[in-house]
Amino acid sequence: MRILTTTALATLTFAVMAWAATPTTHDVPVNGFIADNAAAQSGACQKICDGVKWNGQWTTKVQGQMSVCGSAYGDFDAGPIWNQADANKKCPVITKTKFSGQWTNTPPQGTPYYGKNTAVCGCTGGTPYAH
């Protein structure tokens, strides 16, 4: 029984570490098109991603395990959030983003940007707050 408990604990620890190391990517719209990869990499997308901030909203998805912090461009995984004070501490860190290096002039079908004269930059969530 003790071996099973240790194995379960190790599995849970690994799952939490994997969650913390896996960034959440969100497509953020850019007005107009991006000319080429050099333009995207030289700062166009970084400026867009830097502008993604917490919108003050958060939601618990799985009680005691998974919550998300809201932004204008989607929800960022935050681990458990216990109350508004905890959200005020965690969400600004979680939604701080950086450019993932991915972009496209053709937003994916099914996104709100599909078919519009726009490009999207991939932004990844910041380092999760230490729980």
DSSP file (Angstrom, degrees, kcal/mol; ACC not computed):
  #  RESIDUE AA STRUCTURE BP1 BP2  ACC     N-H-->O    O-->H-N    N-H-->O    O-->H-N    TCO  KAPPA ALPHA  PHI   PSI    X-CA   Y-CA   Z-CA
    1    1 A M     >        0   0    0      0, 0.0     4,-2.1     0, 0.0     5,-0.2   0.000 360.0 360.0 360.0 -39.9    0.0    0.0    0.0
    2    2 A R  H  >  +     0   0    0      1,-0.2     4,-2.3     2,-0.2     5,-0.2   0.874 360.0  52.4 -63.6 -37.6    2.8    2.4    0.8
    3    3 A I  H  > S+     0   0    0      2,-0.2     4,-2.6     1,-0.2    -1,-0.2   0.905 108.4  50.8 -65.2 -41.8    4.4    1.8   -2.6
    4    4 A L  H  > S+     0   0    0      2,-0.2     4,-2.6     1,-0.2    -2,-0.2   0.909 110.5  49.1 -62.1 -42.5    1.1    2.7   -4.3
    5    5 A T  H  X S+     0   0    0     -4,-2.1     4,-2.4     2,-0.2    -2,-0.2   0.914 112.1  48.0 -63.9 -43.8    0.8    5.9   -2.3
    6    6 A T  H  X S+     0   0    0     -4,-2.3     4,-2.4     2,-0.2    -2,-0.2   0.904 112.6  49.2 -63.6 -41.9    4.4    6.9   -3.1
    7    7 A T  H  X S+     0   0    0     -4,-2.6     4,-2.4     2,-0.2    -2,-0.2   0.917 111.3  49.0 -63.8 -43.7    3.8    6.2   -6.8
    8    8 A A  H  X S+     0   0    0     -4,-2.6     4,-2.4     1,-0.2    -2,-0.2   0.908 111.8  49.3 -62.8 -41.7    0.5    8.2   -6.8
    9    9 A L  H  X S+     0   0    0     -4,-2.4     4,-2.6     2,-0.2    -2,-0.2   0.909 111.0  49.4 -64.2 -42.5    2.3   11.1   -5.1
   10   10 A A  H  X S+     0   0    0     -4,-2.4     4,-2.3     2,-0.2    -2,-0.2   0.897 111.5  49.8 -63.5 -40.2    5.1   11.0   -7.7
   11   11 A T  H  X S+     0   0    0     -4,-2.4     4,-2.3     2,-0.2    -2,-0.2   0.920 112.0  47.3 -64.6 -44.1    2.6   10.9  -10.5
   12   12 A L  H  X S+     0   0    0     -4,-2.4     4,-2.3     2,-0.2    -2,-0.2   0.911 111.6  50.9 -63.5 -43.0    0.7   13.9   -9.1
   13   13 A T  H  X S+     0   0    0     -4,-2.6     4,-2.3     1,-0.2    -2,-0.2   0.916 111.0  48.6 -60.7 -44.0    3.9   15.8   -8.6
   14   14 A F  H  X S+     0   0    0     -4,-2.3     4,-2.7     1,-0.2    -1,-0.2   0.903 109.7  52.4 -62.6 -41.7    5.0   15.2  -12.2
   15   15 A A  H  X S+     0   0    0     -4,-2.3     4,-2.2     2,-0.2    -2,-0.2   0.903 110.7  47.1 -63.0 -41.2    1.6   16.3  -13.5
   16   16 A V  H  X S+     0   0    0     -4,-2.3     4,-2.3     2,-0.2    -1,-0.2   0.913 113.1  48.8 -66.3 -42.1    1.8   19.5  -11.6
   17   17 A M  H  X S+     0   0    0     -4,-2.3     4,-1.7     1,-0.2    -2,-0.2   0.897 110.9  50.6 -64.5 -39.4    5.4   20.1  -12.8
   18   18 A A  H  X S+     0   0    0     -4,-2.7     4,-1.0     2,-0.2    -1,-0.2   0.899 109.5  51.2 -65.0 -39.9    4.3   19.4  -16.4
   19   19 A W  H >< S+     0   0    0     -4,-2.2     3,-0.7     1,-0.2    -2,-0.2   0.934 110.2  49.0 -60.6 -45.6    1.4   21.8  -16.1
   20   20 A A  H 3< S+     0   0    0     -4,-2.3    -1,-0.2     1,-0.2    -2,-0.2   0.815 113.4  46.8 -65.7 -30.2    3.7   24.6  -14.8
   21   21 A A  H 3< S+     0   0    0     -4,-1.7    -1,-0.2    -5,-0.2    -2,-0.2   0.607  95.2  84.3 -88.1 -11.9    6.2   24.0  -17.6
   22   22 A T  S << S-     0   0    0     -4,-1.0     2,-0.1    -3,-0.7    -1,-0.1  -0.810  72.8-146.8 -96.8 108.4    3.6   23.9  -20.4
   23   23 A P        -     0   0    0      0, 0.0     2,-0.5     0, 0.0   103,-0.1  -0.430  11.3-127.0 -74.1 148.0    2.7   27.4  -21.6
   24   24 A T        -     0   0    0    102,-0.2   101,-2.0    53,-0.1     2,-0.4  -0.817  24.8-149.4 -90.4 129.1   -0.8   28.2  -22.8
   25   25 A T  E     -A  124   0A   0     -2,-0.5     2,-0.4    99,-0.2    99,-0.2  -0.857  15.4-177.5-106.3 136.4   -0.8   29.8  -26.2
   26   26 A H  E     -A  123   0A   0     97,-2.9    97,-2.9    -2,-0.4     2,-0.5  -0.993  25.2-127.5-130.5 136.8   -3.4   32.3  -27.4
   27   27 A D  E     -A  122   0A   0     -2,-0.4    95,-0.2    95,-0.2    76,-0.1  -0.721  25.4-166.3 -83.3 129.4   -3.7   34.0  -30.8
   28   28 A V  E     -A  121   0A   0     93,-2.6    93,-2.6    -2,-0.5    21,-0.1  -0.968  21.1-116.9-119.0 130.3   -3.9   37.8  -30.5
   29   29 A P  E     -A  120   0A   0      0, 0.0     2,-0.4     0, 0.0    91,-0.2  -0.305  20.3-158.1 -72.7 148.9   -5.0   39.8  -33.5
   30   30 A V  E     -A  119   0A   0     89,-2.8    89,-1.4     2,-0.2     2,-0.5  -0.963  29.8-109.2-118.3 138.3   -2.8   42.4  -35.3
   31   31 A N  E    S-A  118   0A   0     -2,-0.4    87,-0.2    87,-0.2     2,-0.1  -0.575  86.7 -15.6 -67.6 119.6   -4.3   45.2  -37.4
   32   32 A G  B    S-b  118   0A   0     85,-1.1    87,-0.8    -2,-0.5    -2,-0.2  -0.367 103.1 -42.3  83.2-164.4   -3.5   44.3  -41.0
   33   33 A F        -     0   0    0     85,-0.2     2,-0.5    -2,-0.1    86,-0.1  -0.609  43.4-122.7-103.0 160.2   -1.0   41.8  -42.2
   34   34 A I        -     0   0    0     -2,-0.2     3,-0.1     1,-0.1    71,-0.1  -0.912  21.0-143.9 -99.4 127.2    2.5   40.9  -41.2
   35   35 A A        -     0   0    0     -2,-0.5     2,-0.3     1,-0.1    -1,-0.1   0.901  64.8 -34.4 -62.3 -45.4    4.9   41.3  -44.2
   36   36 A D     >  -     0   0    0     -3,-0.1     4,-2.0     1,-0.1     3,-0.3  -0.950  69.0 -78.2-165.2 178.6    7.2   38.4  -43.4
   37   37 A N  H  > S+     0   0    0     -2,-0.3     4,-3.0     1,-0.2     5,-0.2   0.857 123.2  57.9 -60.9 -36.6    8.9   36.4  -40.7
   38   38 A A  H  > S+     0   0    0      1,-0.2     4,-1.8     2,-0.2    -1,-0.2   0.906 107.0  48.1 -61.4 -41.1   11.5   39.1  -40.1
   39   39 A A  H  4>S+     0   0    0     -3,-0.3     5,-1.6     2,-0.2     4,-0.3   0.908 113.9  46.7 -66.4 -41.1    8.8   41.7  -39.3
   40   40 A A  I ><>S+     0   0    0     -4,-2.0     5,-1.1     1,-0.2     3,-0.9   0.934 116.9  43.1 -65.1 -45.2    7.1   39.3  -36.9
   41   41 A Q  I 3<5S+     0   0    0     -4,-3.0    -1,-0.2     1,-0.2    -2,-0.2   0.740 104.4  65.5 -74.3 -23.2   10.3   38.3  -35.2
   42   42 A S  I 3<5S-     0   0    0     -4,-1.8    -1,-0.2    -5,-0.2    -2,-0.2   0.453 130.0 -68.8 -85.4   1.5   11.7   41.9  -35.0
   43   43 A G  I <>5S+     0   0    0     -3,-0.9     4,-2.4    -4,-0.3     5,-0.2   0.289 102.4 106.7 140.3 -17.0    9.0   43.2  -32.7
   44   44 A A  I  ><S+     0   0    0     -5,-1.6     4,-1.3     1,-0.2    -4,-0.2   0.949  96.6  34.2 -58.1 -49.0    5.6   43.4  -34.3
   45   45 A C  H  ><S+     0   0    0     -5,-1.1     4,-3.1    -6,-0.3     5,-0.3   0.861 113.2  59.1 -76.0 -35.2    4.3   40.4  -32.4
   46   46 A Q  H  > S+     0   0    0     -6,-0.5     4,-2.5     1,-0.2    -1,-0.2   0.914 106.0  49.7 -59.7 -41.2    6.3   41.0  -29.2
   47   47 A K  H  X S+     0   0    0     -4,-2.4     4,-0.8     2,-0.2    -1,-0.2   0.898 112.5  47.9 -63.5 -40.0    4.6   44.4  -28.9
   48   48 A I  H >< S+     0   0    0     -4,-1.3     3,-0.9    -5,-0.2     4,-0.3   0.947 113.6  46.0 -64.9 -49.1    1.2   42.8  -29.4
   49   49 A C  H >< S+     0   0    0     -4,-3.1     3,-1.6     1,-0.3    48,-0.4   0.867 106.1  59.4 -65.1 -36.4    1.8   40.0  -26.8
   50   50 A D  H 3< S+     0   0    0     -4,-2.5    -1,-0.3    -5,-0.3    -2,-0.2   0.766  99.1  61.0 -61.6 -23.8    3.3   42.5  -24.3
   51   51 A G  T << S+     0   0    0     -3,-0.9     2,-0.6    -4,-0.8    -1,-0.3   0.525  76.2 106.2 -82.8  -5.6   -0.1   44.3  -24.4
   52   52 A V    <   +     0   0    0     -3,-1.6    45,-0.5    -4,-0.3     2,-0.3  -0.657  49.0 167.5 -79.9 119.0   -2.1   41.3  -23.1
   53   53 A K        -     0   0    0     -2,-0.6    19,-0.5    43,-0.1     2,-0.1  -0.841  42.7 -82.8-128.7 163.2   -3.1   41.9  -19.5
   54   54 A W  E     -D   71   0B   0     -2,-0.3    17,-0.2    17,-0.1    37,-0.0  -0.451  29.8-152.5 -65.0 135.3   -5.4   40.4  -16.9
   55   55 A N  E     -     0   0B   0     15,-2.4    16,-0.1     2,-0.2    -1,-0.1   0.344  45.0-103.9 -94.0   6.3   -9.0   41.7  -17.3
   56   56 A G  E    S+     0   0B   0     14,-0.4     2,-0.3     1,-0.3    15,-0.1   0.372  87.0 114.1  90.0  -4.6   -9.9   41.3  -13.7
   57   57 A Q  E     +     0   0B   0     13,-0.2    13,-3.1    34,-0.0     2,-0.3  -0.772  35.5 169.1-102.6 145.0  -12.0   38.1  -14.3
   58   58 A W  E     -D   69   0B   0     -2,-0.3     2,-0.3    11,-0.2    11,-0.2  -0.982  11.0-164.7-148.5 155.6  -11.2   34.6  -13.1
   59   59 A T  E     -D   68   0B   0      9,-2.0     9,-2.6    -2,-0.3     2,-0.5  -0.999  21.0-128.1-143.0 139.4  -13.1   31.3  -13.0
   60   60 A T  E     +D   67   0B   0     -2,-0.3     7,-0.3     7,-0.2     3,-0.2  -0.795  24.2 176.9 -86.2 125.1  -12.7   28.0  -11.3
   61   61 A K  E    S+     0   0B   0      5,-2.7     2,-0.4    -2,-0.5     6,-0.2   0.831  77.5  18.5 -94.5 -41.8  -12.8   25.1  -13.8
   62   62 A V  E >> S-D   66   0B   0      4,-2.3     3,-2.7     0, 0.0     4,-2.6  -0.963  96.2-110.6-133.0 114.0  -12.1   22.2  -11.3
   63   63 A Q  T 34 S-     0   0    0     -2,-0.4     4,-0.1     1,-0.3    -3,-0.0  -0.136  97.5  -2.8 -50.3 125.0  -12.7   23.0   -7.6
   64   64 A G  T 34 S+     0   0    0     17,-0.2    -1,-0.3     1,-0.1     3,-0.1   0.453 135.0  56.1  75.4   0.8   -9.4   23.1   -5.7
   65   65 A Q  T <4 S+     0   0    0     -3,-2.7     2,-0.4     1,-0.3    -2,-0.2   0.683 102.4  26.2-129.9 -42.8   -7.4   22.2   -8.8
   66   66 A M  E  <  +D   62   0B   0     -4,-2.6    -5,-2.7    13,-0.1    -4,-2.3  -0.976  51.7 158.8-142.4 124.2   -7.8   24.4  -11.9
   67   67 A S  E     -DE  60  79B   0     12,-1.5    11,-2.8    -2,-0.4    12,-0.6  -0.888  23.8-141.7-130.3 164.5   -8.8   28.0  -12.4
   68   68 A V  E     -DE  59  77B   0     -9,-2.6    -9,-2.0    -2,-0.3     2,-0.4  -0.975   5.6-140.7-130.5 146.9   -8.2   30.4  -15.2
   69   69 A C  E     -DE  58  76B   0      7,-2.6     7,-2.8    -2,-0.4   -11,-0.2  -0.887  29.3-128.8-101.5 134.3   -7.4   34.1  -15.4
   70   70 A G  E     + E   0  75B   0    -13,-3.1   -15,-2.4    -2,-0.4   -14,-0.4  -0.540  28.8 171.6 -88.9 149.1   -9.2   36.1  -18.1
   71   71 A S  E >   -DE  54  74B   0      3,-1.2     3,-1.4   -17,-0.2   -17,-0.1  -0.887  51.3 -97.6-138.1 171.3   -7.7   38.4  -20.7
   72   72 A A  T 3  S+     0   0    0    -19,-0.5     3,-0.1    -2,-0.3   -18,-0.1   0.704 124.2  45.7 -62.3 -17.7   -9.3   40.0  -23.8
   73   73 A Y  T 3  S-     0   0    0      1,-0.4    -1,-0.3   -45,-0.0     2,-0.2   0.132 125.0 -61.0-117.1  19.1   -7.9   37.2  -25.9
   74   74 A G  E <   -E   71   0B   0     -3,-1.4    -3,-1.2   -48,-0.1    -1,-0.4  -0.675  64.5 -56.2 130.6 176.4   -8.7   34.1  -23.8
   75   75 A D  E     -E   70   0B   0     -2,-0.2     2,-0.5    -5,-0.2    -5,-0.2  -0.738  38.2-149.4 -97.6 142.0   -8.2   32.4  -20.5
   76   76 A F  E     -E   69   0B   0     -7,-2.8    -7,-2.6    -2,-0.3    19,-0.1  -0.940  26.9-110.9-111.5 130.1   -4.8   31.5  -19.1
   77   77 A D  E     +E   68   0B   0     -2,-0.5    -9,-0.2    -9,-0.2   -53,-0.1  -0.312  38.9 170.9 -59.8 137.2   -4.4   28.5  -16.8
   78   78 A A  E     -     0   0B   0    -11,-2.8   -10,-0.2     1,-0.4    -1,-0.1   0.360  34.7-127.4-130.8   3.3   -3.7   29.5  -13.2
   79   79 A G  E    S-E   67   0B   0    -12,-0.6   -12,-1.5     2,-0.1    -1,-0.4  -0.387  71.6 -12.7  70.3-163.3   -3.9   26.4  -11.1
   80   80 A P        -     0   0    0      0, 0.0     2,-0.4     0, 0.0   -17,-0.1  -0.494  60.9-165.8 -73.2 138.5   -6.2   26.7   -8.1
   81   81 A I        -     0   0    0     -2,-0.2   -17,-0.2     1,-0.1   -16,-0.1  -0.997   2.1-171.0-119.3 127.4   -7.4   30.2   -7.1
   82   82 A W        -     0   0    0     -2,-0.4     2,-0.3     1,-0.2    -1,-0.1   0.787  60.2 -23.3 -92.7 -30.4   -9.0   30.3   -3.7
   83   83 A N  S  > S-     0   0    0      1,-0.1     4,-2.3     0, 0.0    -1,-0.2  -0.943  76.9 -76.3-167.0-179.4  -10.5   33.8   -3.6
   84   84 A Q  H  > S+     0   0    0     -2,-0.3     4,-2.7     1,-0.2     5,-0.2   0.877 125.9  54.2 -62.5 -38.7  -10.3   37.3   -5.1
   85   85 A A  H  > S+     0   0    0      2,-0.2     4,-1.1     1,-0.2    -1,-0.2   0.903 109.8  47.7 -62.3 -40.3   -7.2   38.2   -3.0
   86   86 A D  H  > S+     0   0    0      2,-0.2     4,-2.5     1,-0.2     3,-0.3   0.900 111.7  50.3 -65.8 -41.3   -5.5   35.1   -4.4
   87   87 A A  H  X S+     0   0    0     -4,-2.3     4,-2.4     1,-0.2    -2,-0.2   0.899 106.2  55.8 -62.3 -41.1   -6.6   36.0   -7.9
   88   88 A N  H  < S+     0   0    0     -4,-2.7    -1,-0.2     1,-0.2    -2,-0.2   0.804 113.6  42.0 -61.6 -28.5   -5.2   39.5   -7.5
   89   89 A K  H  < S+     0   0    0     -4,-1.1     4,-0.4    -3,-0.3    -2,-0.2   0.888 124.2  32.7 -83.3 -43.3   -1.9   38.0   -6.6
   90   90 A K  H >X S+     0   0    0     -4,-2.5     4,-2.4     2,-0.1     3,-0.8   0.908 106.1  63.0 -84.2 -45.1   -1.7   35.3   -9.3
   91   91 A C  H 3X S+     0   0    0     -4,-2.4     4,-2.6     1,-0.3     5,-0.2   0.838  97.9  54.1 -62.1 -39.7   -3.5   36.6  -12.4
   92   92 A P  H 34 S+     0   0    0      0, 0.0     4,-0.4     0, 0.0    -1,-0.3   0.864 114.8  43.9 -61.5 -30.8   -1.3   39.5  -13.3
   93   93 A V  H X4 S+     0   0    0     -3,-0.8     3,-0.6    -4,-0.4    -2,-0.2   0.909 114.1  49.3 -75.3 -43.5    1.7   37.1  -13.2
   94   94 A I  H 3< S+     0   0    0     -4,-2.4    32,-2.0     1,-0.2    -3,-0.2   0.901 112.3  46.5 -64.0 -42.9   -0.1   34.4  -15.2
   95   95 A T  T 3< S+     0   0    0     -4,-2.6     2,-0.4    30,-0.2    -1,-0.2   0.541  80.1 112.1 -84.6  -4.8   -1.4   36.7  -18.0
   96   96 A K    <   -     0   0    0     -3,-0.6    30,-0.4    -4,-0.4     2,-0.2  -0.559  58.4-167.5 -64.7 124.6    2.0   38.4  -18.5
   97   97 A T        -     0   0    0    -45,-0.5     2,-0.3   -48,-0.4    28,-0.2  -0.671  24.8-162.0-119.9 168.2    2.8   37.1  -21.9
   98   98 A K  E     -C  124   0A   0     26,-1.4    26,-2.6    -2,-0.2     2,-0.2  -0.959  41.1 -86.9-140.9 159.8    5.6   36.8  -24.4
   99   99 A F  E     -C  123   0A   0     -2,-0.3    24,-0.2    24,-0.2   -53,-0.1  -0.501  28.7-153.6 -69.2 129.4    5.7   36.1  -28.2
  100  100 A S  E     -     0   0A   0     22,-3.1    -1,-0.1     2,-0.3    23,-0.1   0.609  40.7-111.4 -79.7 -12.6    5.8   32.4  -28.9
  101  101 A G  E    S+     0   0A   0     21,-0.5     2,-0.4     1,-0.3    22,-0.1   0.328  85.3 111.3  95.4  -7.0    7.5   32.8  -32.2
  102  102 A Q  E     +     0   0A   0     20,-0.3    20,-3.2   -62,-0.1    -1,-0.3  -0.834  34.6 149.3-105.4 140.1    4.4   31.7  -34.1
  103  103 A W  E     -C  121   0A   0     -2,-0.4     2,-0.3    18,-0.2    18,-0.2  -0.972  18.3-168.4-157.2 163.1    2.3   34.0  -36.3
  104  104 A T  E     -C  120   0A   0     16,-2.1    16,-2.7    -2,-0.3    -2,-0.0  -0.982  26.9-144.6-156.4 148.9    0.1   33.8  -39.3
  105  105 A N  S    S+     0   0    0     -2,-0.3    13,-0.3    14,-0.2    -1,-0.1   0.517  96.9  63.3 -87.1  -7.4   -1.7   36.1  -41.8
  106  106 A T  S    S-     0   0    0     14,-0.1    -1,-0.2    11,-0.1    13,-0.1  -0.869  85.3-143.4-118.6  95.8   -4.6   33.7  -42.0
  107  107 A P        -     0   0    0      0, 0.0     8,-0.3     0, 0.0     3,-0.1  -0.265  35.3 -90.7 -57.7 144.4   -6.3   33.3  -38.6
  108  108 A P    >   -     0   0    0      0, 0.0     3,-1.9     0, 0.0     6,-0.3  -0.222  43.7-101.2 -60.4 142.1   -7.4   29.7  -38.0
  109  109 A Q  T 3  S+     0   0    0      1,-0.2    -3,-0.0    -3,-0.1     4,-0.0  -0.379 109.8  35.1 -60.2 138.7  -11.0   28.8  -39.0
  110  110 A G  T 3  S+     0   0    0      1,-0.4    -1,-0.2    -3,-0.1     0, 0.0   0.262  93.5 109.2  96.7 -11.4  -13.2   28.8  -36.0
  111  111 A T  S X  S-     0   0    0     -3,-1.9     3,-1.5     1,-0.1    -1,-0.4  -0.600  83.1-113.1 -91.5 160.4  -11.5   31.7  -34.3
  112  112 A P  T 3  S+     0   0    0      0, 0.0    -1,-0.1     0, 0.0    -3,-0.1   0.672 116.8  55.6 -64.5 -13.8  -13.2   35.1  -34.0
  113  113 A Y  T >  S+     0   0    0     -5,-0.2     3,-1.9     2,-0.1     5,-0.2   0.516  76.6 124.4 -96.5  -6.9  -10.5   36.5  -36.4
  114  114 A Y  T <  S+     0   0    0     -3,-1.5     3,-0.1    -6,-0.3    -5,-0.1  -0.295  80.1   9.7 -60.1 132.7  -11.1   34.0  -39.3
  115  115 A G  T 3  S+     0   0    0     -8,-0.3    -1,-0.3     1,-0.3     2,-0.3   0.465 101.3 118.4  80.5   1.6  -11.8   35.7  -42.6
  116  116 A K  S <  S-     0   0    0     -3,-1.9     2,-2.5     2,-0.1    -1,-0.3  -0.680  80.6-102.0-100.0 156.7  -11.0   39.2  -41.4
  117  117 A N  S    S+     0   0    0     -2,-0.3   -85,-1.1    -3,-0.1     2,-0.3  -0.455  87.0  99.5 -75.8  73.7   -8.2   41.4  -42.7
  118  118 A T  E     -Ab  31  32A   0     -2,-2.5     2,-0.3   -13,-0.3   -85,-0.2  -0.960  60.5-137.3-152.3 165.1   -5.9   40.6  -39.9
  119  119 A A  E     -A   30   0A   0    -89,-1.4   -89,-2.8   -87,-0.8     2,-0.4  -0.775  20.5-138.9-116.2 167.3   -2.9   38.5  -38.7
  120  120 A V  E     -AC  29 104A   0    -16,-2.7   -16,-2.1    -2,-0.3     2,-0.4  -0.991   4.8-153.5-131.0 144.2   -2.5   36.8  -35.4
  121  121 A C  E     -AC  28 103A   0    -93,-2.6   -93,-2.6    -2,-0.4     2,-0.6  -0.904  23.1-122.7-109.4 140.8    0.5   36.5  -33.1
  122  122 A G  E     -A   27   0A   0    -20,-3.2   -22,-3.1    -2,-0.4   -21,-0.5  -0.748  30.3-171.5 -83.9 122.7    0.9   33.5  -30.8
  123  123 A C  E     -AC  26  99A   0    -97,-2.9   -97,-2.9    -2,-0.6     2,-0.4  -0.941   7.8-151.3-114.7 137.1    1.3   34.7  -27.2
  124  124 A T  E     -AC  25  98A   0    -26,-2.6   -26,-1.4    -2,-0.4   -99,-0.2  -0.848  23.5-106.2-109.2 146.1    2.2   32.4  -24.3
  125  125 A G        -     0   0    0   -101,-2.0   -30,-0.2    -2,-0.4   -28,-0.2  -0.218  39.1-106.0 -65.1 156.1    1.3   32.8  -20.7
  126  126 A G        -     0   0    0    -32,-2.0  -102,-0.2   -30,-0.4    -1,-0.1   0.013  53.7 -61.4 -71.8-176.9    3.8   33.9  -18.2
  127  127 A T        -     0   0    0    -34,-0.1    -1,-0.2     1,-0.1   -31,-0.1  -0.539  64.2-109.8 -69.1 126.2    5.4   31.7  -15.5
  128  128 A P        -     0   0    0      0, 0.0    -1,-0.1     0, 0.0   -50,-0.1  -0.275  35.3-102.0 -60.3 143.1    2.8   30.4  -13.2
  129  129 A Y        -     0   0    0    -39,-0.2     2,-0.4     1,-0.1   -39,-0.1  -0.382  43.5-100.1 -62.1 137.7    2.7   31.8   -9.7
  130  130 A A              0   0    0      1,-0.2    -1,-0.1    -3,-0.1    -3,-0.0  -0.484 360.0 360.0 -65.0 117.7    4.3   29.5   -7.2
  131  131 A H              0   0    0     -2,-0.4    -1,-0.2    -3,-0.1    -2,-0.1   0.466 360.0 360.0 -77.0 360.0    1.4   27.8   -5.5
